[in-house]
């Protein structure tokens, strides 16, 4: 009888980390482009004919959406950069709550994730006071 014990993987291989790095760099470039576009809308001179044609309320809405977009993109960029640091440190993909490896599928969908689904559920229970 073969009594091999399967050891749980504790980190992603250098090759896998390189794959994640390439994905994150692509997403980072897209996010930075989006950030620049949103920032342009936000910083646009209101004397611009485009803004003159808009009603004041519409102008305010456009600028507010752009402001929110700029903040979201800045937050996303910061999370992606932090993920790159974790890749360099070889700690990328390790759940900060459980210490277990975050499934590859989750990281492909959310490359800046720092928790597994299990870790996220544990965090939510802690926040709501449920044990």
C-alpha positions as CSV (number, residue, x, y, z in Angstrom):
1,X,0.0,0.0,0.0
2,X,1.4,3.4,-1.0
3,X,1.2,5.8,1.9
4,X,2.4,9.0,0.1
5,X,1.4,12.1,1.8
6,X,0.5,15.0,-0.3
7,X,2.2,18.2,0.8
8,X,0.2,21.4,0.4
9,X,1.8,23.9,-1.9
10,X,2.9,26.9,0.2
11,X,3.7,29.4,-2.6
12,X,3.5,29.8,-6.4
13,X,6.5,28.8,-8.4
14,X,8.7,31.5,-10.0
15,X,7.2,30.6,-13.4
16,X,3.7,31.1,-12.1
17,X,4.7,34.3,-10.4
18,X,6.0,35.5,-13.7
19,X,2.6,34.7,-15.4
20,X,0.8,36.7,-12.7
21,X,3.3,39.6,-13.1
22,X,2.6,39.8,-16.8
23,X,-1.1,39.8,-16.2
24,X,-0.8,42.5,-13.5
25,X,1.5,44.7,-15.7
26,X,-1.1,44.5,-18.5
27,X,-3.9,45.5,-16.0
28,X,-1.7,48.2,-14.6
29,X,-1.1,49.8,-18.0
30,X,-4.8,49.7,-18.7
31,X,-5.6,51.3,-15.3
32,X,-3.0,54.0,-15.8
33,X,-4.5,54.8,-19.2
34,X,-8.0,55.0,-17.7
35,X,-6.7,57.1,-14.9
36,X,-5.2,59.6,-17.4
37,X,-8.5,59.8,-19.3
38,X,-10.6,60.3,-16.2
39,X,-8.1,62.9,-15.0
40,X,-8.3,64.8,-18.3
41,X,-12.1,65.0,-17.9
42,X,-11.8,66.2,-14.4
43,X,-9.1,68.8,-15.2
44,X,-10.8,70.0,-18.4
45,X,-11.1,73.7,-18.7
46,X,-14.8,74.6,-18.2
47,X,-14.4,77.3,-20.8
48,X,-14.1,74.5,-23.3
49,X,-17.0,74.6,-25.8
50,X,-17.9,71.0,-24.9
51,X,-18.6,72.1,-21.3
52,X,-20.3,75.3,-22.4
53,X,-22.9,73.2,-24.3
54,X,-23.7,71.1,-21.2
55,X,-26.2,72.3,-18.7
56,X,-24.7,73.2,-15.3
57,X,-26.2,70.1,-13.6
58,X,-24.9,67.8,-16.3
59,X,-21.5,69.4,-16.0
60,X,-21.4,68.7,-12.3
61,X,-22.5,65.1,-12.8
62,X,-19.8,64.5,-15.4
63,X,-17.1,66.0,-13.2
64,X,-18.3,64.0,-10.1
65,X,-18.3,60.8,-12.1
66,X,-14.8,61.6,-13.3
67,X,-13.6,62.4,-9.7
68,X,-15.0,59.1,-8.5
69,X,-13.4,57.3,-11.5
70,X,-10.0,59.0,-10.8
71,X,-10.1,57.8,-7.2
72,X,-11.1,54.3,-8.1
73,X,-8.4,54.0,-10.7
74,X,-5.8,55.4,-8.2
75,X,-6.9,52.8,-5.6
76,X,-6.8,50.0,-8.2
77,X,-3.3,51.1,-9.4
78,X,-2.0,51.1,-5.8
79,X,-3.4,47.6,-5.3
80,X,-1.8,46.3,-8.5
81,X,1.6,47.9,-7.5
82,X,1.3,46.3,-4.1
83,X,0.7,42.9,-5.8
84,X,3.9,43.4,-7.8
85,X,5.8,44.0,-4.6
86,X,4.3,40.7,-3.2
87,X,5.5,39.0,-6.4
88,X,9.0,40.3,-5.9
89,X,8.9,39.2,-2.3
90,X,7.5,35.8,-3.4
91,X,4.6,36.2,-1.0
92,X,2.0,36.8,-3.8
93,X,-1.0,34.6,-3.7
94,X,-0.8,33.8,0.0
95,X,-4.0,34.6,1.9
96,X,-3.3,37.2,4.6
97,X,-6.0,35.7,6.8
98,X,-5.6,32.0,6.5
99,X,-1.9,31.8,5.3
100,X,-3.0,29.3,2.6
101,X,-2.5,29.7,-1.1
102,X,-5.2,31.6,-2.9
103,X,-6.6,29.5,-5.8
104,X,-5.1,30.5,-9.2
105,X,-8.6,31.0,-10.6
106,X,-9.3,33.7,-8.1
107,X,-6.0,35.5,-8.7
108,X,-6.6,35.4,-12.5
109,X,-10.0,37.0,-11.9
110,X,-8.8,39.4,-9.2
111,X,-5.0,39.7,-9.5
112,X,-4.7,42.1,-6.6
113,X,-6.6,39.8,-4.2
114,X,-4.9,39.4,-0.8
115,X,-7.5,36.9,0.6
116,X,-9.0,33.6,-0.5
117,X,-12.8,33.3,-0.5
118,X,-12.4,31.5,2.9
119,X,-10.3,34.3,4.2
120,X,-12.8,36.9,3.0
121,X,-15.6,35.0,4.8
122,X,-13.6,34.8,8.0
123,X,-13.0,38.6,7.8
124,X,-16.7,39.3,7.3
125,X,-17.7,37.1,10.2
126,X,-15.2,38.9,12.4
127,X,-16.5,42.3,11.3
128,X,-20.1,41.2,12.1
129,X,-19.1,39.6,15.4
130,X,-20.0,36.1,14.3
131,X,-17.5,33.4,15.2
